[in-house]
């Protein structure tokens, strides 16, 4: 890790934005709050938006009533006189609006950058988390641990409370648990966390970033300027490489987490116990017991890794071991994240609809020994050979649904030809009931029927939540 002194400019009052021409790119969950905050601080705000539907017109009317200018159906042109662009995180970096801004020497911020710059002088430090999978769960675990230590905190960012609300609201926090996506990090050049973690790296959102290298580089921004700890996954060398490349404050440490026995400056697992050999006296000889594996809900391998990452960030902030244990025990995972739905005739039915890419599905499949796998949906350019090859020995059967199911069927034929496959040639929402019924036919007592689609849901369902709900409803019909 490099070292460099980091300074942060915190604007006082409205002086930084008073009279400044700011263009906000995009309506929606981040654009509207950003426009309101900037307008309230005296900025001359113009919002541009690609869409011009009824919802956009309603949102535009709300902002125009405040005195904000809104241009619908024209997100490509940079308004004349723009001095700053604040963008919704999902807008791609190669949009003409941004090319024009860069050509004019105009800075481009995301909503995270805006929130960071608007922090007050006594602002709560940020413990930040990113990664291809596990971000939300890890941040929620971290918030639970911090609360168990008696700290005022919230899970914010790409989850729950918006960062602008957290930074500007009346609630005073001791520390924030912050989930950050690669999109948000791309547009947050001056963010400097107390400590941060990259959980894992696998190909995702490459259409947005342009390459795996660019995606990893944006993830790695989370380590820039860290003060206390850069937490990495010892089983994922790419995360450690990002730590090595980061420019951090003097004294900041690299802290690994592993599902095996930890070395010095690592957290890991020894005989069913989560242990810390990083934040202890004489870490070369000593270890601190933090919790039992059974305290992690559910105790699947990837979720234990999430718990270790959360524990590392909490320990970097000085949280005692007992709070780690209590926080993990108090934590309840969100729906559709490796959630046990029911046991029917000796077969467990598990909903991991949130496994929307191959990396997440691989972690889910690794949690069970004998599986009837329900998979398929929109592949988003993914390939499935590696996933199937790694998981083949666990598969008793597979039921495939969705638009791109043929890609999974072909991978199964190549790498698990002995596994029986049911290919459901339908993409209507009722297909889930048929899929569960077929899975029941393939399953034997002791098996797990696992919905881990490895694909997005929008070909059949509004979102992964609706897909998981359909699965749970179908399971309930089995047991009725």
URQUI-V848758 format. One record per backbone hydrogen bond with DSSP energy under -0.5 kcal/mol. NH is the residue of the N-H (numbers start at 1). CO is the residue of the C=O. Records with the same first field share a line. If there is no record, write none. Layout:
NH=CO, CO
//
This chain:
2=246
4=248
10=8
11=9, 117
15=12
17=14
18=14
19=42
20=17
22=20, 44
23=84
24=22, 46
25=23, 86
26=24, 48
32=28
34=30
35=31
36=32
37=33
38=34
39=35
40=36
41=37
42=39
43=38
44=20
45=43
46=22
47=69
48=24
49=71
57=53
58=54
59=55
60=56
61=57
62=58
63=59
64=60
65=61
66=63
67=63, 64
68=63
69=45
71=47
72=70
73=49, 51
74=49, 71
79=77
82=79
83=21
84=21
85=107
86=23
87=109
88=25
91=88
95=92
98=95
99=95
100=96
101=97
102=98
103=99
104=100
105=102
106=101
107=83
109=85
110=187
111=87
114=110
115=111
116=112
117=113
118=114
119=116
123=120
125=174
127=176
128=126, 195
129=178
130=197
132=200
138=134
139=135
140=136
141=137
142=138
143=139
144=140
145=141
146=142
147=143
148=144
149=145
150=147
151=146
153=151
156=154, 177
157=161
158=156, 179
161=155
166=162
167=163
168=164
169=165
173=171
174=152
175=152
176=125
177=154
178=127, 176
179=156, 177
180=129
185=181
186=182
187=183
188=185
191=188
194=126
195=126
196=229
197=128
198=231
199=130, 197
208=205
209=205
210=206
215=211
216=212
217=213
218=214
219=215
220=216
221=217, 218
222=219
223=220
224=221
225=247
226=223
227=193, 194
228=194
229=194
230=253
231=196, 229
232=255
234=232, 257
236=233
239=236
240=236
241=237
242=238
243=239
244=240
245=241
246=242, 243
248=2, 246
249=226
252=249
253=228
255=230, 253
256=265
257=232
258=267
265=277
266=263
267=256
268=275
269=260
270=273
273=270
274=291
275=268, 273
276=288
277=266, 275
283=280
285=282
286=282
288=276
289=287
290=274
291=274
293=272
295=292
296=293
298=296
300=298
303=300
304=300
305=301
306=302
307=303
308=304
309=305
310=306
311=307
312=308
313=309
314=310
315=311
316=312
317=313
318=315
319=314
323=320
324=320
325=321
326=322
327=323
328=324
329=325
330=326
331=327
337=334
338=336
339=351
341=339, 349
342=349
344=347
347=344
348=447
349=342
350=348, 449
351=339
352=350, 451
354=336
355=352
356=354
361=357
362=358
363=359
364=360
365=361
366=362
367=364
368=365
371=394
372=448
373=371, 397
374=450
375=373, 399
376=453
378=456
379=377
382=379
388=384
389=385
390=386
391=387
392=388
394=391
395=391, 392
396=371, 394
397=371
398=420
399=373
400=422
401=375
402=426
404=377
405=402
407=404
408=404
409=405
410=406
411=407
412=408
413=409
414=410
415=411
416=412
419=416
420=396
422=398
423=421
424=400, 422
425=423
426=424
431=428
432=429
433=430
434=430
435=431
436=432
437=433
438=434
439=435
440=436
441=437
442=438
443=439
446=346
447=444
448=370
449=348
450=372, 448
451=350, 449
452=374, 450
454=355
455=355
456=378
460=457
461=457
467=463
468=464
469=465
470=466
471=467
472=468
473=469
474=470
475=471
476=472
477=473
478=474
479=475
480=476, 477
//
